[in-house]
């Protein structure tokens, strides 16, 4: 596609429910990232996928968070048993190979509100 | 670990004023440096970048110079417009083969007519 596409753009969920956030990267980009942007905070790295390599999950805040990337393209971030502190904007980004050369291209994000 | 520190906002300027947003970093080696911009209701967009010392990144009238001696990458624009109102993020990455961007907390800029 022309850019990184994320869905839904907004999600309101009840505490304790599971949510799935979807990211469709730019076609041909092998690297995919998830970041979290909380109010008043910077962007927090969550997870990184590169081709068929094992993902770097070092930024996931707890075992309630997981992500997968199917067929090297679309990615889904799943948050189980959501808590109010999970409320944030979840950003997906993609890049050719790694982001070191040209940075990464970001989607518009999914605003998650846990009530 | 690596870190990026930006001046805290919000910053409010009148149209045509000069803009500086300070950014300093802590990193080992020779990182690449970036400025991203987030316009209201939109995702982050890469504004400019510099990959080695003394490089100057520029785009849309914005400039930033990679200063290794002061570990800084300050963003400047000579004459801001209302359309420049956005949140600006400074970021670094450790080298061309690296992938994890480290971001500052962002600086919100509001430009008033």
Interface residues (C-beta under 8 A of the other chain):
Chain A: X4 X31 X33 X35 X40 X41 X42 X43 X45 X48 X50 X56 X91 X93 X95 X98 X99 X100 X101 X102 X103 X104 X105 X106 X107 X108 X109
Chain B: X4 X32 X34 X36 X41 X42 X43 X44 X45 X46 X49 X51 X89 X91 X93 X94 X95 X96 X97 X98 X99 X100 X101 X102 X103 X104 X105 X106
